[in-house]
Amino acid sequence: MSGANYYYFCSQLPTLIPGVPAPMTLEEFDRKLTFLPDADAGYIASCTFPPDRSAAFPAGSAAADFQAFEFALRGEIALLRLAKRPVEDAGKYILPPETGSIPGLRESVAGAASAPDPWERELRVDQIRWQKLDAIERGNGFSREAVACYRLKLAILQKEQSFRPEVGKTNFEDAAGQIDRMSAE
């Protein structure tokens, strides 16, 4: 597909905003990929979150860059958690080889970890991911790689929507109601 066609395809996509509910599902987005060449659509659809460590992407692609970043990020999170464990437990854990490979990432993770509650920490880690995808996208304009970044961002938003407090409250109330009904029987 020529650059002009990717420009048109990208311009048809709704804007994604961190922390704002996704304007479409991954399934709806993937249906739009039928307008792209099959090889490009297959590559873009394989850009999943969380990424699969065994997935092989072309060197230098958005997917390969994000995959490496994600595993470095997870390594830094593991390292931070490991620091809170007793010293005798440290030898039980093997950190991913990517840990320590990205300058400034450890500090970003430490900043996210300082959030007052788990939900806010998760949102801050997602913001780190989003910033990386923005950086990858900036270097790729209206291209297959920009669309891959879009899909990854959409997947992050969809993950966040599944953890919304309203959903949790509803699920809790449903579970409590079911327990009440069962105990009344």
C-alpha positions in Angstrom: 0.0 0.0 0.0 1.4 3.4 -0.9 2.1 6.1 1.7 -0.9 8.0 0.4 -3.2 5.1 1.1 -1.8 4.7 4.6 -2.3 8.4 5.1 -6.0 8.0 4.2 -6.3 4.9 6.4 -4.8 6.5 9.4 -6.8 9.7 9.0 -10.0 7.6 9.2 -9.1 6.3 12.7 -10.5 8.0 15.8 -8.1 9.6 18.1 -6.9 7.6 21.0 -6.4 9.4 24.3 -4.6 7.9 27.3 -7.1 7.1 30.1 -10.1 7.7 27.9 -12.3 4.7 27.0 -11.4 3.3 23.6 -13.7 4.5 20.7 -13.8 1.0 19.3 -12.8 -2.6 20.2 -9.8 -4.5 18.9 -12.3 -6.7 16.9 -13.8 -3.6 15.2 -10.3 -2.3 14.5 -9.2 -5.6 13.0 -12.1 -5.6 10.6 -10.8 -2.3 9.2 -7.5 -4.1 8.4 -9.2 -5.8 5.4 -8.5 -2.5 3.5 -4.7 -3.1 3.9 -2.6 -5.6 2.0 -2.8 -9.1 3.6 0.8 -9.2 4.7 0.5 -5.8 6.4 -2.9 -6.7 8.0 -1.4 -9.9 9.4 1.6 -8.1 10.9 -0.6 -5.4 12.4 -3.1 -7.9 13.9 -0.1 -9.8 15.5 0.7 -6.7 17.5 -0.8 -7.7 20.7 -0.8 -6.5 24.3 0.7 -8.0 26.3 3.2 -9.0 23.7 4.1 -12.6 23.1 7.8 -13.2 23.9 8.0 -15.9 21.2 6.6 -13.7 18.4 9.1 -12.9 15.8 8.8 -9.4 14.2 11.0 -7.8 11.6 14.0 -6.1 13.0 13.4 -2.4 13.5 9.7 -2.7 13.2 7.3 -1.0 15.7 6.3 -4.4 17.0 9.9 -5.5 17.6 10.8 -2.2 19.3 7.7 -2.3 21.5 8.2 -6.0 22.4 11.8 -5.3 23.5 10.7 -2.3 25.5 7.8 -4.1 27.2 10.1 -6.9 28.4 12.7 -4.4 29.6 9.8 -2.6 31.4 8.7 -5.9 33.0 12.2 -6.6 34.0 12.5 -3.2 35.8 9.2 -3.9 37.6 10.4 -7.3 38.6 13.7 -5.8 39.8 11.8 -3.2 41.9 9.6 -5.9 43.4 12.6 -8.1 44.1 14.3 -5.3 46.0 11.4 -5.5 48.5 12.0 -9.2 49.2 14.4 -10.7 51.7 18.0 -11.0 50.4 17.9 -14.8 50.8 15.0 -14.9 48.2 16.9 -13.0 45.6 18.7 -16.0 44.2 15.4 -17.7 43.3 14.6 -15.2 40.6 16.0 -14.7 37.1 15.5 -11.3 35.6 14.8 -10.9 31.9 18.0 -10.1 29.9 16.5 -6.8 28.9 16.6 -5.4 32.4 18.7 -2.3 32.6 18.9 -1.9 28.9 16.9 1.3 28.5 18.3 4.5 30.0 15.9 6.2 32.4 13.4 3.3 32.5 14.3 2.3 36.0 13.5 5.8 37.2 10.3 5.9 35.3 9.2 2.6 36.9 10.2 3.8 40.4 8.1 7.0 39.8 5.1 4.8 38.7 5.6 2.6 41.8 5.2 5.6 44.1 1.6 6.0 43.2 -0.7 5.7 46.2 -2.8 2.7 45.0 -2.5 -0.3 42.6 -4.8 1.2 40.0 -2.9 4.5 39.8 0.4 2.5 39.5 -1.0 0.5 36.6 -2.2 3.7 34.9 1.3 5.2 35.3 3.0 2.1 33.9 0.6 2.3 30.9 1.6 6.0 30.5 5.2 4.8 30.2 4.1 2.3 27.5 2.1 5.0 25.7 5.0 7.4 25.7 7.2 4.7 24.1 4.6 4.0 21.4 4.3 7.8 20.7 8.1 7.9 20.2 8.0 4.9 17.8 5.1 6.4 16.0 6.8 9.8 15.6 9.5 8.1 13.5 7.1 6.3 11.3 4.4 8.9 10.1 1.5 7.5 8.2 2.7 3.9 7.7 2.2 0.3 8.6 4.2 0.9 11.7 2.0 3.8 12.8 -1.0 1.5 12.4 0.7 -1.1 14.5 1.3 1.5 17.2 -2.4 2.4 17.0 -3.4 -1.2 17.6 -1.1 -1.5 20.6 -2.5 1.7 22.1 -6.0 0.5 21.5 -5.1 -2.8 23.3 -3.8 -0.9 26.3 -7.0 1.2 26.5 -9.1 -2.0 26.2 -7.1 -3.6 29.0 -7.7 -0.4 31.2 -11.4 -0.5 30.4 -11.6 -4.1 31.8 -10.3 -2.8 35.1 -12.6 0.3 35.5 -13.8 0.9 39.1 -17.4 0.9 37.9 -17.0 -2.5 36.4 -15.3 -3.8 39.6 -18.1 -2.3 41.7 -20.7 -4.0 39.5 -18.9 -7.3 39.6 -18.5 -7.1 43.4 -22.2 -6.3 43.9 -23.2 -9.1 41.5 -21.0 -11.6 43.5 -22.3 -10.3 46.8 -25.9 -10.6 45.6 -25.2 -14.2 44.4 -23.8 -15.1 47.8 -26.8 -13.5 49.5 -29.1 -15.6 47.2 -27.2 -18.8 47.9 -27.2 -18.2 51.7 -31.0 -17.6 51.6 -31.6 -21.0 50.0 
